[in-house]
């Protein structure tokens, strides 16, 4: 017997209240240096679908010296380290 469509097998991955994970590599590619990283700017850059849902920046990728000001977005420990080493701030 078939286990069913993928959507029914992985339904728990899309639980209400779960945050959207976003790697630093995507942020660096689409946002200019000095841009304030907020849910609204991430939505405007096409990186998230819903700015009203929780968003978390993950430490995947490199910042390569770009300074970001992060506000209203959760940040993983590795992303915090990379952002601060590049001279950025997290509010």
N, C-alpha and C positions, 0 to 999 in steps of 0.2 A: 504494500500500500504506500502511496506517495505521501510524504509528510505535509504536503500543501504548499501554497505559494510562499515566496520569501517574506512577503509583508506580514503574514500571520505568524511565521516562525521568529521574526525579529521585532515584533511589536513592542517589546519592552525597551528597545533602544530609543524609542521616541516618546518617552514618558513626559507628561505635562510637568513643567518646572525644571526639566533638564536643561543645562546650559549648552549653547552652541560653542564648540571648540574651534579656535582659529589660530593657525600657526603664524609665527612672526614673519616667515618667508612671504606669505601673502600680503601682510600688512606693509612690509618693506617694498614690495613690487608696485603696489598701487597707490601708496600715499607718499606725498612729498615730505622732505625733512621739515621738522618744526610743526607739522600738522597736529592738532589736538585729536587724539584717538578717542572718540566717543561712539556710543551706539549709532548715533545719527550719521557721523562721517563714515563709519563702516558700511552702513546701509546705502549711503550716497555713492560709495565706491563699488557697490555691488558685491560686497563680501559677506553680508548677512541678509537674510530675507525679511526678518522681523526685528526692528530695533527695540521693540518693547519686551522681547524675550531675553533671559540672561545670556550673556556672552562672556567667554573666558579666553584670554590670549594664552596660547601654549608656547613652550620654548623651542619648538621645531623651527629650524632655519637660523639664519644669522641676521643681525641688525646692520652690520657693516658700517658702524660709525654714525648712523642717522639718529638724531635726537627726536624722541617722541614725548609728548605729554599725554599720559593715559588718564582718562576720567570716566567714571561710571562703568568700567569694564573690569571683571575679575581677572587676575593675572596669576599664572602658576609660578612656583618658586624659581624655576629655571628661566622663565621669561622675564621675571623681575630682575634677576641677576644680569641678564644680557642687556636689558633696557637701561639699567642704572650704570653698567659699565660703559655704555655708549654715550652717557651724559644725559639720558632722558629722565623724566620724573613720573611718578605714579601718585595720583591724588586720591 
